[in-house]
Amino acid sequence: MAAVLKVFEAIGRRTAKGFDEWGFGAALLAESVMWVFVGRYYRQPVRFSHTFAEMMRFGIAALPIAILLSATIGLMLAIQSLYSLGLFGAQNFAYIGIALSVTREFSPLIMGILIAGRSGSAIAARLATMTINQEVDALQVMGINPVRFLVAPMLIALVIMLPCLAMLANLVSIGAAALYVSASLDTSLGSYIYNTLQILKTDDVWHGIIKSSFFGLLIGLIGVMNGAGVSGGAEGVGRVTTRSVVQAITAIVVSDMVIGYLSTH
Amino acid sequence: MAVAAAEPETIWKPTVEELASRPIVIEVDHLDWSFGARQVLFNVSMKVHEGEIMVIMGGSGSGKTTLLRHLVGLMPPVANKVKLLGQDIGSLKALEKLELRRKIGVAFQFGALFSSMNVAENVKLPLRELAHLDEKTMDIMARLKLEVVNMSGFGHLMPAELSGGMVKRASIARAIVMDPKLLFLDEPSSGLDPVVSSALDDLILRLREAMGISVVVVTHDVESAFKIGDRITVLDRGHILACEPPDQIRVNSNERVQNLINRRSEHVEVDPEEYLRRLAGD
């Protein structure tokens, strides 16, 4: 009986902690939005220079790996599509699956996972180190709101840059797939692109953009929540960094499924 | 040719009577504080006058850092307990709190310099974020403050390239860049050798002399406390044991105060039989 009670107690504690963390995340988001709008009134605007620096860090610096991954995904999809559709002699329709799956699913998902691993971990580690070194306390006592100074620029940068990376990934993936398919089927590259543009609707592209914006928000909030909640020195920094990557990737995959279901029903 | 030994420079210190006649700038009124079931501050009350250097001294776990965090507003606000410059920080609105924070400077134990910025950028940060000055003016002000703390010429260095003493001085430069009325220093001499520590004490005294600010120093360095403090508050297990000028602290009759200032460990009576029984787990 005591063992069963302990299990329930553990579940209860974890649930309460989870609610607590998400409540903190919601408060961070609300406060960030507030600073964007009322920062000037408090004479503490969210600085464009900080946001721009974060955009460079999260987006532009990730371009090489983003292009490499997108091209690989495009080629992989082309290879698999030609193989599976070839079983029915329908290779000529490969562009449909590639175009829709890239824009609606793969680009936002792969870029989300990439940025969760690359920037989500960096956000958590940076904030955790700053918290341990009392840099966050220093900001507070100087009268500089840490959410306005640190969190809001990161969230804005992620919400803007992840869709940009997803758009780039669309182009690169579809381009790489087009090259492979047209070379394999001995058709023209132009006709592949034409067919792709015919099948894609604006809604499909918007679906990917909105989803990746949401993923950006999730990555930022999870990184900040973990970083700010650090305890236990250097070991704690490592722990929250790993935790934030795992949580962000899980949140992205689960919410991707939910959004996918809701948008198609 | 014989060289005359240089006379040690004396730094002006106001008398206790002189200080007592000045307005109160910090007031703590019967403050209690607990972390969960563990109470760390018991009925703490203290007053700091304008231009006074108040040293809060105590051993590890005495509650001095918790008290300092209350004073600088880093703990959850409690109404009518802590007043800075006549304002109750527990009942201030957000905008009023921001305004008040511009009037205080804090130097943390380990400096808390931003590792991504060089020393000059660290010093300029409060000016950049709060004072809205042009770059040239900020450069001049940062250079001036770095000069005050004997750090001129080191502005381009990153915090990781500084020695312990330089980190503390840079941190003080950042704390005073907005010309605060109150300066809080957390363990300024910890981890420093006696020479650097003594130089830092002189710097604190000179800052008070030059800027007329009130300073609260939290430390467990007895020598430093006696050198810089106009009054010393001795905190022990969350209780204030004494709050007196250094010469009175020296002759204070409280055993714990004497233990602290003479660095004596507490004498604990041990019953050998009881001790052996505990070891055996009975």
Interface residues (C-beta under 8 A of the other chain):
Chain A: Y42 R43 Q44 T129 M130 N133 Q134 E135 D137 A138 Q140 V141 M142 G143 I144 N145 F149
Chain B: V72 G73 L74 A94 L95 K97 L98 E99 R101 R102 I104 V106 F108 Q109 F110 A112 L113 F114 S115 L125 P126 E129 L130 H132 F184
